[in-house]
């Protein structure tokens, strides 16, 4: 009987080791292909609760956070540190009202590049990343290559942004601007998964 149980545990150990080897080699292959891969445990309901609670109020103490998610402070802090170490929580910042700050105009700009050579794409992405008015830049599928979220003070400020900043990049085949004139929903709190 003990022989069977010990061989079963050895088999589990071999399977576990080979599974880890396959997963780590698969991750290596994916990494070599340039695809980001993070080996970590799946987020459970408590992790999601912690994240959603912090997205609503990133300034709360660990004591308050623990009470909110029904954990004692030590396990809550341990989970929080793991979420930070694994890159799930990437930082903490204040949410600022753009209009109160003096940038009430939001524009979404669809950009299509003239060519898609490695050099052209790298130059465009480097140049766009340096422009302060560009709050977000997404690589897109479909009719446009990029979607920018731009904030400016007014229309003349946007015209200046286009003429001095975007046009100076070059390699842009076309661009289409859509001005935001109202907001129906704006949140940074993720939905619950599962």
PyMOL commands that set and color helices and strands:
alter all, ss='L'
color gray80, all
select helices_A, chain A and resi 2-32+45-56+62-68+73-85+98-101+118-129+155-169
alter helices_A, ss='H'
color red, helices_A
select strands_A, chain A and resi 105-113+134-139+146-152+172-179
alter strands_A, ss='S'
color yellow, strands_A
deselect
rebuild
show_as cartoon
